[in-house]
């Protein structure tokens, strides 16, 4: 079942009629990032490493992608037709 905040993203993104397949895809990217940032695993002693051997926290990575000024995040929001601020509110 979709969380209420993600339903709000869907409603806002689709306010001007049915979305193109591309727009739907970008909306799903945002929805997945929100889900990862809010429901993702909290790494407590877990051992997930990136290519450089640094420990990573998938939940924190998703939060950082959304909350930190990032051109890729802004581009995805633009392609999905949603406000970056609305997405940021969804994880707070």
Secondary structure, DSSP 4 states (H G I P E B T S, - for coil): ---HHHHHHHHHHTTTSSPPHHHHHHHHHHHHHHHHHHHSPP-SS---B-TTS-B--HHHHHHHHHHS--HHHHHHHHHHT--HHHHHHHT-
